[in-house]
Amino acid sequence: MDRSQLILIGLPIFLFCSDLFNLFTPPPPKPPSLRPNQPPHIPHHQRPAAFIPETLNFPSQPSGGLGGAVGYGNTVEINFCVSCSFKGTAVTMKKMLETAFPGLDVVLANYPPPPPKRLLAKVVPVAQMGVIGMIVAGDRIFPMIGIAHPPAWFNSLRANRFGSMASTWLLGNFLQSYLQSSGAFEVLCNGELVFSKLKEGRFPGEIELRDLISKTLTRPSIAAGSY
């Protein structure tokens, strides 16, 4: 029997014997099952020393607001001219005061013009539409009111109809905007006038307004009334 035949016969016998040996050999012990999220068991002599975090005590810092609790219970009114495009400045001052004095109630409101200017501002649109209507249909309106021959100014306006209507519209809007503007930027703290643009002729600076409000709020009468 040559070597190849021995290999072909001996290999199946070896595999059969190894299967019999594995069949009668007891299985090895199973490792202890670990629960989910449970750390593995570590012997005491292998455990590292427990780390105890140390608390660092930093000195407390004062709050960033200059007013502290003085702002609570107090009101600042900023009355400004809306038609003068002062709203951006008013909003900037409002944010600055609310940051400097936490709890301070800042109210924005429109400062109306005097009553005569308000009355004229309401008349301007009526006159504006009347002139435009006269330019468009004046040749029929004048005979209805008893004027047979229209005046010379009507003929000159009618000669350049579209230019005359555009000029009337722009001039009326400019006049109405002027009559509705008051040019005011008045700041009141708890009803007391702190700054007036009508008197000073200028806007207040942020630092200037903050100091004025701070002085008003820290007065004994104002500070006592805020609590």
C-alpha positions in Angstrom: 0.0 0.0 0.0 1.6 3.2 -1.1 1.6 6.6 0.7 -1.4 8.1 -1.2 -3.6 5.2 -0.2 -2.5 5.5 3.4 -3.4 9.2 3.4 -6.8 8.5 1.9 -7.6 5.8 4.5 -6.0 7.5 7.5 -7.6 11.0 7.1 -11.2 9.8 7.5 -10.2 7.6 10.5 -8.5 10.6 12.1 -11.5 12.8 11.6 -13.8 10.1 13.0 -11.7 9.7 16.1 -11.6 13.5 16.7 -15.4 13.6 16.5 -15.7 10.9 19.1 -13.3 12.7 21.4 -15.2 16.0 21.1 -18.5 14.1 21.7 -17.5 12.6 25.1 -15.5 15.6 26.3 -17.5 17.9 28.8 -18.2 21.4 27.5 -16.2 24.2 29.0 -18.0 26.4 31.7 -19.9 29.4 30.3 -18.6 32.9 31.2 -20.9 34.9 33.5 -23.5 36.8 31.5 -23.4 40.6 31.7 -26.5 42.7 31.9 -26.8 45.6 29.5 -25.0 48.7 30.7 -23.4 46.7 33.5 -19.6 47.1 33.9 -17.5 44.0 34.0 -16.3 42.6 37.3 -12.8 43.7 38.3 -11.0 42.2 41.2 -10.3 44.5 44.2 -6.5 44.4 43.7 -6.9 45.5 40.1 -9.3 48.3 40.7 -7.9 51.8 40.2 -8.3 54.4 43.0 -11.5 56.2 42.9 -11.3 59.7 41.5 -13.0 62.4 43.6 -13.7 65.6 41.7 -12.6 68.8 43.4 -14.9 71.8 43.4 -13.3 75.1 42.5 -14.9 78.0 44.2 -14.5 81.2 42.1 -15.4 84.6 43.6 -18.8 85.7 42.6 -18.9 88.5 40.0 -21.4 91.4 40.1 -24.1 91.4 37.4 -23.4 93.2 34.2 -26.3 95.6 34.4 -25.6 98.9 35.9 -29.0 99.3 37.3 -29.1 96.1 39.2 -32.7 95.8 40.6 -33.3 99.5 40.4 -35.0 99.1 37.0 -37.9 97.0 38.3 -41.1 98.9 38.7 -39.9 101.9 36.7 -41.0 103.1 33.2 -39.1 105.1 30.6 -41.1 106.6 27.7 -39.5 107.5 24.4 -41.8 109.7 22.4 -40.4 110.2 18.9 -41.5 111.4 15.5 -42.5 108.4 13.5 -42.7 110.2 10.1 -39.2 111.6 10.7 -37.6 108.1 10.6 -36.5 108.2 14.2 -37.7 104.7 14.9 -34.3 103.1 14.4 -32.7 105.4 17.0 -35.6 104.8 19.4 -35.2 101.0 19.1 -31.4 101.3 19.7 -32.0 103.4 22.8 -34.6 100.9 24.1 -32.3 97.9 23.8 -29.5 99.8 25.5 -31.6 100.8 28.4 -33.1 97.4 28.9 -29.6 95.9 28.9 -28.2 98.5 31.4 -31.2 98.4 33.7 -32.7 94.9 33.9 -36.5 95.0 34.6 -36.9 98.5 33.2 -40.1 99.0 31.1 -39.2 101.0 28.0 -42.2 102.2 26.0 -42.0 103.6 22.5 -44.7 106.0 21.3 -45.4 108.5 18.5 -45.0 112.2 19.4 -47.8 114.0 17.4 -47.4 117.4 15.9 -49.4 120.4 17.2 -53.1 120.4 16.4 -53.0 123.1 13.6 -50.4 121.1 11.7 -52.5 117.9 12.2 -55.6 119.7 10.8 -53.7 120.9 7.8 -52.2 117.5 7.2 -55.8 116.1 6.8 -56.7 118.9 4.4 -53.8 118.3 2.1 -55.0 114.9 0.6 -58.4 116.4 -0.2 -56.8 119.3 -2.0 -54.4 117.0 -3.7 -57.2 114.7 -5.1 -59.2 117.8 -6.1 -56.4 119.3 -8.2 -55.8 115.9 -9.9 -59.5 115.6 -10.6 -59.6 119.1 -12.0 -56.7 118.4 -14.4 -58.4 115.2 -15.6 -62.0 116.4 -16.0 -61.7 120.2 -15.7 -63.2 120.8 -19.2 -66.5 119.3 -17.9 -66.3 120.6 -14.3 -66.0 124.3 -15.2 -69.2 124.5 -17.3 -71.0 122.7 -14.5 -70.1 125.5 -12.0 -70.9 128.3 -14.4 -67.5 129.1 -15.9 -67.7 128.9 -19.6 -64.0 129.6 -20.3 -61.5 127.8 -18.1 -58.7 130.0 -16.6 -55.3 130.2 -18.1 -53.6 128.2 -15.3 -55.9 125.3 -16.1 -54.9 125.4 -19.8 -51.2 125.4 -18.8 -51.7 122.4 -16.5 -53.8 120.6 -19.1 -51.1 121.1 -21.7 -48.8 118.8 -19.7 -51.4 116.6 -18.0 -49.2 113.7 -16.8 -46.4 116.0 -15.6 -48.9 118.2 -13.7 -50.5 115.2 -12.0 -47.1 113.8 -11.0 -46.0 117.1 -9.6 -49.2 117.5 -7.7 -48.9 114.1 -6.2 -45.3 114.5 -5.1 -45.8 118.0 -3.7 -48.9 116.9 -1.8 -47.0 113.9 -0.2 -44.1 116.1 0.8 -46.4 118.7 2.3 -48.3 116.1 4.2 -45.2 114.5 5.5 -43.9 117.9 6.7 -47.1 118.7 8.5 -47.2 115.3 10.2 -43.6 115.5 11.5 -42.9 117.0 14.9 -39.1 116.5 15.0 -39.4 115.3 18.6 -37.4 112.8 20.6 -38.5 113.2 24.1 -37.4 110.8 26.9 -39.4 110.6 30.2 -38.6 108.5 33.2 -41.6 107.9 35.4 -43.3 110.9 33.9 -40.4 113.2 34.4 -38.8 114.8 31.3 -35.2 113.6 31.1 -34.2 114.7 27.6 -35.9 116.8 25.0 -34.7 117.1 21.4 -37.1 120.0 20.9 -35.2 121.9 23.5 -31.6 120.7 22.9 -31.9 120.5 19.1 -30.0 117.2 19.0 -30.3 113.5 19.8 -29.0 112.2 23.1 -25.9 110.0 23.2 -26.2 106.4 24.5 -23.8 107.1 27.5 -25.5 110.4 28.1 -29.0 108.9 28.2 -27.9 106.0 30.4 -26.3 108.4 32.9 -29.5 110.6 32.9 -31.7 107.6 33.6 -29.3 106.3 36.2 -29.3 109.6 38.1 -33.1 109.7 37.9 -33.6 106.1 39.1 -31.1 106.4 42.0 -32.8 109.4 43.6 -34.1 108.6 47.0 -37.8 109.2 46.1 -37.5 107.2 42.8 -35.5 104.4 44.4 -38.0 104.1 47.3 -41.0 104.0 45.0 -39.5 101.1 43.0 -39.9 98.7 45.9 
